Amino acid sequence: MSRVSVTYKDHVAHVTLTRGDKMNALDDAMIKALLSAGQEVAASDARAVVLSGEGKSFCAGLDMASFAKMAHMDPTEWLMTRSHEDANEMQELALIWRRVPVPVICAIQGVAYGGGLQIALGADIRVAHPEAKLAVMEMKWGIIPDMGGMVLLPRLVRSDVLRLLTYTARPIGAPQAADWGLVTQLSDDPLTEALAIAENIVGQSPSAIRAAKRLIEIAESQGRADVLMAESAEQVELIGKPDQMEVVMARMQGRKPEFK
């Protein structure tokens, strides 16, 4: 049974978790399908990605069968192997959305718990329903967030907030999550809003959008000199090139730009 669907419309890739009857909980099949979906859209000509879950919730995290399976696995072999550049398979579930070269917008309804939250954090932008709940849930099961959460969370929230969320495993409402930086904005219809954001992005220069995502990643992780050099290098590759010239001409002619 399919766990994830990938469709394309108007330069937007729609990645949908399709295990709605199980709150899109992560099992082996879902993990493999999500990684495959991320790799597919990364290699596509999509200009934006909308990541969502069908049914009542975005993703409730690992399912119970997966926790039971842990008891029979060698955690060293499973987790210490770097199978995806600098990450293991589980970390790549979240980090792959940062590797996708175009913006990823995640729509959150219901719950985003544990691994589900970390997958959402991998997106560039998160739109949540006001009644959605989010939690760094791992401590509830005697483990720590290990799906890229400790790469992503410190970029978004203060240290004390990170510690509170991690130590307590306490779910918080989307309005509090927005105040703390976990959620970008609230919407009564997060999927529709995510699609609207994607449509806006698709109307921008494709090469500039990809350059901006690369540059932001450097800006969040590198020192001043590297960031300044990256700014200059990315700009050199944009100025006077076809996409940039089309933006200029379209603005001068009062029309929408058309990109090849």
C-alpha positions as CSV (number, residue, x, y, z in Angstrom):
1,M,0.0,0.0,0.0
2,S,1.4,3.4,-1.0
3,R,2.5,5.6,1.9
4,V,3.3,8.8,0.0
5,S,2.0,10.3,-3.2
6,V,3.9,12.8,-5.4
7,T,2.1,14.8,-8.0
8,Y,3.0,17.9,-10.0
9,K,0.9,20.8,-11.1
10,D,2.0,24.3,-12.3
11,H,5.6,23.7,-11.3
12,V,4.6,22.7,-7.7
13,A,5.4,19.3,-6.4
14,H,2.7,18.0,-4.0
15,V,4.2,15.4,-1.6
16,T,1.4,13.9,0.5
17,L,1.7,11.4,3.4
18,T,-1.1,8.9,2.6
19,R,-1.5,6.9,5.8
20,G,-4.2,9.0,7.1
21,D,-6.0,6.2,8.9
22,K,-2.9,5.9,11.2
23,M,-2.3,9.6,11.6
24,N,0.5,9.2,9.0
25,A,2.6,7.5,11.6
26,L,6.1,6.5,10.4
27,D,6.7,2.8,9.6
28,D,9.4,1.3,7.4
29,A,7.4,1.7,4.3
30,M,6.6,5.3,5.1
31,I,10.3,6.1,5.8
32,K,11.4,4.6,2.5
33,A,8.6,6.3,0.6
34,L,9.4,9.7,2.1
35,L,13.1,9.4,1.2
36,S,12.2,8.3,-2.3
37,A,9.7,11.3,-2.7
38,G,12.4,13.8,-1.5
39,Q,14.9,12.4,-3.9
40,E,12.4,12.5,-6.8
41,V,11.3,16.1,-6.3
42,A,14.9,17.2,-5.7
43,A,15.8,15.9,-9.2
44,S,12.6,17.3,-10.8
45,D,12.1,20.7,-12.4
46,A,9.6,21.7,-9.7
47,R,10.0,25.2,-8.5
48,A,8.4,24.7,-5.1
49,V,7.2,21.8,-2.9
50,V,4.1,21.5,-0.7
51,L,4.5,18.8,2.0
52,S,1.3,17.7,3.7
53,G,-0.5,14.7,5.3
54,E,-3.9,13.4,4.5
55,G,-6.6,13.0,7.1
56,K,-6.8,14.5,10.5
57,S,-3.0,14.9,11.2
58,F,0.2,15.7,9.5
59,C,2.3,13.0,11.2
60,A,2.1,11.5,14.7
61,G,5.8,10.3,14.6
62,L,7.0,6.7,14.7
63,D,4.3,4.0,15.0
64,M,4.2,1.5,17.8
65,A,5.5,-1.3,15.7
66,S,8.6,0.7,14.9
67,F,9.3,1.2,18.7
68,A,8.9,-2.5,19.2
69,K,11.3,-3.2,16.4
70,M,14.0,-1.1,18.1
71,A,14.3,-3.7,20.8
72,H,15.6,-6.2,18.3
73,M,18.0,-4.0,16.4
74,D,21.6,-3.1,16.8
75,P,21.4,0.7,17.4
76,T,25.0,1.2,16.5
77,E,24.7,-0.3,13.1
78,W,21.4,1.3,12.4
79,L,22.2,4.9,13.6
80,M,25.9,5.4,13.2
81,T,26.0,4.5,9.5
82,R,26.2,7.7,7.4
83,S,24.0,6.5,4.5
84,H,23.1,10.0,3.2
85,E,26.1,12.3,3.1
86,D,26.4,13.5,6.7
87,A,23.2,11.8,7.9
88,N,21.8,8.4,8.7
89,E,18.5,7.2,7.1
90,M,16.3,8.6,10.0
91,Q,18.0,12.0,10.0
92,E,17.6,12.2,6.3
93,L,13.8,12.1,6.7
94,A,14.0,15.7,7.9
95,L,17.2,16.9,6.3
96,I,16.3,15.8,2.8
97,W,13.8,18.7,2.6
98,R,16.7,21.1,3.2
99,R,18.7,19.3,0.4
100,V,15.8,19.8,-2.0
101,P,17.0,22.8,-4.0
102,V,13.7,24.7,-4.0
103,P,11.5,26.0,-1.1
104,V,9.4,23.4,0.7
105,I,6.2,24.5,2.5
106,C,4.7,22.2,5.0
107,A,1.0,22.3,5.9
108,I,0.3,21.0,9.5
109,Q,-3.1,20.0,10.9
110,G,-3.9,17.8,13.8
111,V,-0.6,16.8,15.3
112,A,3.1,16.9,14.4
113,Y,4.8,14.8,17.1
114,G,8.3,13.5,17.4
115,G,9.6,12.4,14.0
116,G,6.6,14.1,12.4
117,L,7.7,17.4,13.9
118,Q,11.3,17.0,12.8
119,I,10.1,16.3,9.2
120,A,8.1,19.5,9.3
121,L,11.1,21.4,10.6
122,G,13.0,20.3,7.6
123,A,10.7,22.4,5.4
124,D,11.6,26.0,4.7
125,I,8.2,27.3,5.8
126,R,5.5,25.8,8.1
127,V,1.8,26.7,8.0
128,A,-0.3,25.3,10.9
129,H,-3.9,25.2,11.8
130,P,-4.6,27.1,15.0
131,E,-5.7,24.0,16.7
132,A,-2.7,21.9,15.7
133,K,-0.5,20.4,18.4
134,L,3.3,20.0,18.1
135,A,5.7,18.2,20.4
136,V,9.3,17.1,20.7
137,M,7.9,13.7,21.9
138,E,11.0,11.5,22.1
139,M,11.5,11.9,25.9
140,K,8.2,10.2,26.4
141,W,9.8,7.0,25.0
142,G,13.1,7.4,26.8
143,I,15.0,8.6,23.8
144,I,16.1,11.9,22.3
145,P,15.2,13.7,19.1
146,D,17.6,12.2,16.6
147,M,16.1,12.9,13.1
148,G,18.0,16.1,12.5
149,G,16.1,17.9,15.3
150,M,19.3,19.2,16.9
151,V,20.4,20.7,13.7
152,L,17.1,22.3,13.0
153,L,15.7,23.3,16.4
154,P,18.5,25.6,17.6
155,R,18.1,27.7,14.4
156,L,14.5,28.3,15.3
157,V,14.0,28.6,19.0
158,R,15.8,30.0,22.1
159,S,17.9,27.6,24.1
160,D,15.5,27.6,27.0
161,V,12.6,26.8,24.8
162,L,14.6,24.0,23.1
163,R,15.3,22.5,26.5
164,L,11.7,22.8,27.8
165,L,10.4,21.1,24.7
166,T,13.0,18.3,24.8
167,Y,13.0,17.6,28.5
168,T,9.2,17.6,29.0
169,A,7.9,16.1,25.7
170,R,4.8,18.3,26.4
171,P,2.7,19.1,23.3
172,I,2.1,22.8,22.6
173,G,-0.6,24.5,20.6
174,A,0.2,26.1,17.2
175,P,-0.2,29.7,18.5
176,Q,2.5,29.0,21.1
177,A,4.6,27.3,18.5
178,A,4.3,30.3,16.3
179,D,5.4,32.6,19.1
180,W,8.4,30.4,19.8
181,G,9.4,30.1,16.1
182,L,8.5,26.5,15.3
183,V,5.6,27.6,13.0
184,T,5.8,30.3,10.4
185,Q,2.2,31.3,10.3
186,L,-1.3,30.1,11.2
187,S,-4.2,29.4,8.9
188,D,-7.6,27.9,9.2
189,D,-6.8,26.1,5.9
190,P,-3.1,25.4,6.1
191,L,-2.9,23.4,2.8
192,T,-4.6,26.1,0.8
193,E,-2.3,28.7,2.3
194,A,0.8,26.5,1.6
195,L,-0.3,26.2,-2.0
196,A,-0.8,30.0,-2.2
197,I,2.8,30.5,-0.9
198,A,4.1,28.0,-3.4
199,E,2.2,29.8,-6.2
200,N,3.9,33.0,-5.2
201,I,7.3,31.4,-5.2
202,V,6.7,29.8,-8.6
203,G,6.2,33.3,-10.0
204,Q,9.7,34.4,-9.0
205,S,12.9,33.8,-10.9
206,P,13.6,30.0,-10.6
207,S,17.4,30.5,-10.6
208,A,17.2,33.3,-8.0
209,I,14.9,31.2,-5.7
210,R,17.4,28.3,-5.9
211,A,20.3,30.7,-5.2
212,A,18.4,32.1,-2.2
213,K,17.9,28.7,-0.7
214,R,21.6,27.8,-1.1
215,L,22.6,31.2,0.3
216,I,20.3,31.0,3.4
217,E,21.7,27.5,4.2
218,I,25.2,29.0,4.2
219,A,24.1,32.1,6.1
220,E,22.7,29.8,8.9
221,S,25.8,27.7,9.2
222,Q,28.9,29.5,8.1
223,G,31.0,32.5,9.3
224,R,30.8,36.1,8.1
225,A,33.5,35.9,5.5
226,D,32.0,32.7,3.9
227,V,28.6,34.3,3.9
228,L,29.8,37.5,2.2
229,M,31.7,35.5,-0.4
230,A,28.7,33.3,-1.1
231,E,26.4,36.4,-1.5
232,S,28.8,37.7,-4.2
233,A,29.2,34.4,-5.9
234,E,25.5,33.7,-6.1
235,Q,24.7,37.2,-7.4
236,V,27.3,37.0,-10.1
237,E,25.5,34.0,-11.5
238,L,22.2,35.8,-11.6
239,I,22.9,39.3,-12.9
240,G,22.3,39.6,-16.6
241,K,21.3,36.0,-17.0
242,P,18.0,35.0,-18.8
243,D,15.8,34.6,-15.7
244,Q,16.9,38.0,-14.3
245,M,16.5,39.8,-17.6
246,E,13.0,38.3,-18.0
247,V,12.1,39.6,-14.5
248,V,13.3,43.1,-15.5
249,M,11.5,43.1,-18.9
250,A,8.3,41.8,-17.4
251,R,8.2,44.5,-14.8
252,M,8.9,47.2,-17.4
253,Q,6.1,45.8,-19.6
254,G,3.6,45.4,-16.7
255,R,3.2,41.6,-17.2
256,K,4.0,38.4,-15.4
257,P,7.4,37.0,-16.1
258,E,7.6,33.8,-18.2
259,F,10.5,31.5,-17.4
260,K,11.7,28.6,-19.6
